Amino acid sequence: MGKPVLTGETEIEREYLSRTEKSRILDETACLYLPGGSTRSTTDTRPYPIYMEMGRGCFLADVDGNEYIDFMNNFTVLILGHAHPRVNNAISKQMEKGVILGAPSQSQYELAQCLCERVDSVDRIRFCNTGTEAVMFALRAARSITGRNKVVKMEGGFHGTTEQMEISVSPDLSQAGPADAPVPLPDTGGISPGVLQDVLIAPFNNIEATERIIRGNREEIAAVIIEPVMGAAGMIPAQRSFLEFLREITDQYEIILIFDEIISFRLATGGAQQLYGVRPDLTTFGKIIGGGLPIGAFGGREDIMDIFSPKRENPLHHSGTFNGNALTMAAGLAAMEEVQESLISGINQTGDRLRTGIEEIMHRKGIKGQLTGVGSLMNLHLSTRPVTDVRTARADRDSTLPINDLLCLALRNRGIYTPARIMLCISSPMTGKEIHRALEAFDDSLDQLRPLIEKSCPELLY
């Protein structure tokens, strides 16, 4: 969450306030019934969020009649954009038959078959309703299989909102300990202190330090979980050598290796693990596999996943009222049938064009920063140093955050919709025309921000 920046003191702020008057009124009403007017922390912006009315293709329209090119895509979910005809048709047909039937359906195993065939490491898969649940059950499986309790997660890694995973996602670096020996810190209130005992925090992309942590606790570690591309930390890719090292050391000590591909699965038909050539034991999925409807899934080796089979004696319990519901299965299957190799290649190439274009603009204007990410996923960092993990991503945060927030507003004023951290992802309806418009918006926004950078963050200039 950014600091409040909208005081009306800048031209950027005044323009935002004037063009989103209906959103402001709606948010004031929402605050009467929802804490802070919101039911989802990540969609809140200061002083109020933009209230959207509809989405079509790669465009959004807000309640004030403003149009935006949607580079957020519900935080990477909408790989096909909004209201895709094939997905809408599948949802409509299923609605006529029933939304949820309280029994297995053919579409459950058809979507499962699609995912198992795409991902080499996945022999069996089970569905749930969120990425949070998918991670929770993958970790439960790891503990059941190994008989151990501790989990290693990367500092800055986000794996949903269970207590164990809300540790050191965005830590206070003044309390987080040395970079090569991070201290586990709760990211929010209400987390039991006992949870910290079973979570080990490792530095992302640091083989030597992570090896020391794993070897020192090898008899207690059930699982190592990692995002091949760290999303919330700023779309920071893992180094191939780091993932290869994790595969080797977890094999050595019979630790379950879990890849969280809830975001990165869009990078190839077989996910980021296909790009890296590293095969985990379990994988968690979400976002794009539901066609825009709520979903999560976890899958992997048959011998691990078999512990959930109700056909065996004393299975590991996994249930949920909406697991594998007919509507989501229909939408997900339609989406996955559309998301083929050619589509993924196309959006990755579009992402590369956008990334290169923004970098060229920043270089031309003498503004320091970089875009991390892979293919259709990227994040702009206004930074004076290379970004390789959460600590380098946040090294300049205190000084650059006001500029970062104003850049987000300036882009929104020009019809480019991104979250506050300037994360951008590509959807298949985007064309060269939309990329050109986005680059023009970045060019104009950085021109508008240049005097403010000179005044408050001169270190960002060269």
NORQUINOR-V786769 format. One record per backbone hydrogen bond with DSSP energy under -1.0 kcal/mol. CO is the residue of the C=O (numbers start at 1). NH is the residue of the N-H. E is the energy in kcal/mol with one decimal. If there is no record, write none. Layout:
((CO/NH/E) (CO/NH/E))
This chain:
((5/7/-1.4) (10/14/-2.5) (11/15/-2.2) (12/16/-2.0) (13/17/-2.5) (14/18/-2.0) (15/19/-1.9) (20/24/-1.9) (21/25/-2.0) (22/26/-2.6) (23/27/-2.4) (24/28/-1.9) (25/29/-1.8) (26/30/-2.6) (27/31/-1.9) (29/32/-1.7) (30/33/-1.8) (30/34/-2.6) (34/37/-2.8) (35/38/-1.2) (40/43/-1.5) (41/44/-1.4) (51/63/-2.3) (54/61/-2.4) (56/59/-2.5) (57/82/-3.3) (58/70/-3.1) (59/56/-2.2) (60/68/-2.6) (61/53/-3.4) (61/54/-1.6) (62/65/-2.0) (66/62/-2.4) (68/60/-2.4) (69/71/-1.0) (69/417/-2.5) (71/425/-2.1) (72/76/-2.4) (73/77/-1.2) (73/78/-1.7) (77/79/-1.9) (78/81/-1.6) (79/428/-2.8) (82/57/-2.2) (84/88/-3.1) (85/89/-2.5) (86/90/-1.8) (87/91/-2.4) (88/92/-2.6) (89/93/-2.4) (90/94/-2.0) (91/95/-2.4) (92/96/-1.3) (94/98/-1.7) (99/327/-1.7) (106/110/-1.8) (107/111/-2.3) (108/112/-2.1) (109/113/-2.8) (110/114/-2.0) (111/115/-2.1) (112/116/-2.7) (113/117/-2.4) (114/118/-1.3) (115/119/-2.1) (119/122/-1.8) (124/300/-1.9) (126/298/-2.1) (128/296/-1.4) (130/134/-1.8) (131/135/-2.4) (132/136/-2.3) (133/137/-2.5) (134/138/-2.0) (135/139/-2.5) (136/140/-1.7) (137/141/-2.3) (138/142/-2.0) (139/143/-2.3) (140/144/-2.4) (141/145/-2.6) (142/146/-2.3) (143/147/-2.4) (150/222/-3.3) (150/223/-1.2) (151/200/-3.1) (152/225/-2.7) (153/202/-2.4) (154/157/-2.3) (162/166/-1.2) (166/187/-2.7) (168/156/-3.1) (172/175/-2.3) (176/183/-3.0) (178/181/-1.3) (185/168/-3.5) (192/195/-1.7) (195/198/-1.5) (196/199/-1.1) (198/151/-2.5) (200/153/-2.5) (202/155/-2.9) (203/206/-1.6) (206/210/-2.0) (207/211/-2.8) (208/212/-1.8) (209/213/-1.9) (210/214/-2.5) (211/215/-2.8) (212/216/-1.8) (217/220/-2.2) (220/150/-2.4) (222/256/-2.4) (223/152/-2.6) (224/258/-3.1) (226/260/-2.7) (228/238/-2.9) (230/236/-2.0) (231/234/-2.0) (231/235/-1.4) (236/230/-2.7) (239/243/-1.8) (240/244/-2.6) (241/245/-2.2) (242/246/-2.2) (243/247/-2.2) (244/248/-2.0) (245/249/-2.7) (246/250/-2.2) (247/251/-1.6) (248/252/-1.9) (249/253/-1.6) (250/255/-2.6) (256/224/-2.4) (257/281/-2.2) (257/282/-1.9) (258/226/-2.0) (259/261/-1.0) (259/284/-2.2) (261/265/-1.6) (263/266/-1.1) (264/267/-2.0) (268/271/-1.9) (271/274/-1.1) (271/275/-1.1) (272/276/-2.6) (273/277/-1.6) (273/278/-1.2) (281/301/-1.9) (282/259/-2.4) (283/299/-2.4) (284/261/-1.9) (285/297/-1.9) (286/289/-1.7) (287/290/-1.7) (288/291/-1.4) (290/293/-1.8) (296/128/-3.0) (297/285/-3.4) (298/126/-2.3) (299/283/-3.0) (300/123/-2.4) (300/124/-1.7) (301/305/-2.7) (302/306/-2.0) (304/307/-1.5) (305/308/-1.9) (306/309/-1.6) (307/316/-4.0) (309/312/-1.6) (320/323/-1.6) (322/325/-1.7) (325/329/-2.4) (326/330/-2.1) (327/331/-2.2) (328/332/-3.1) (329/333/-2.5) (330/334/-2.1) (331/335/-2.3) (332/336/-2.7) (333/337/-2.0) (334/338/-1.0) (335/339/-2.1) (338/340/-1.8) (340/344/-2.3) (341/345/-2.6) (342/346/-1.9) (343/347/-2.3) (344/348/-2.1) (345/349/-2.0) (346/350/-2.1) (347/351/-2.3) (348/352/-2.1) (349/353/-1.9) (350/354/-2.2) (351/355/-2.8) (352/356/-2.5) (353/357/-2.2) (354/358/-2.4) (355/359/-2.2) (356/360/-2.1) (357/361/-2.0) (358/362/-2.5) (359/363/-2.2) (360/364/-2.4) (361/365/-1.8) (362/367/-2.6) (366/462/-1.9) (370/381/-3.0) (372/379/-1.9) (374/377/-2.4) (376/426/-1.6) (378/424/-2.6) (379/372/-2.1) (381/370/-2.0) (381/383/-1.3) (389/393/-2.0) (390/394/-1.4) (394/397/-1.3) (396/400/-2.1) (397/401/-2.3) (400/404/-2.7) (401/405/-2.8) (402/406/-2.1) (403/407/-2.3) (404/408/-2.0) (405/409/-1.9) (406/410/-2.8) (407/411/-2.4) (408/412/-2.2) (409/413/-2.6) (411/416/-2.6) (412/415/-1.9) (415/69/-3.0) (417/71/-1.9) (419/422/-2.1) (422/380/-2.3) (424/378/-1.9) (427/430/-1.7) (431/435/-1.9) (432/436/-2.5) (433/437/-2.1) (434/438/-2.3) (435/439/-2.5) (436/440/-2.3) (437/441/-2.1) (438/442/-2.4) (439/443/-2.5) (440/444/-2.7) (441/445/-2.7) (442/446/-2.5) (443/447/-1.7) (444/448/-2.2) (445/449/-1.8) (446/450/-1.5) (449/453/-2.4) (450/454/-2.5) (451/455/-1.5) (452/456/-2.8) (453/457/-2.1) (457/460/-2.2) (458/461/-1.8) (460/368/-4.0))
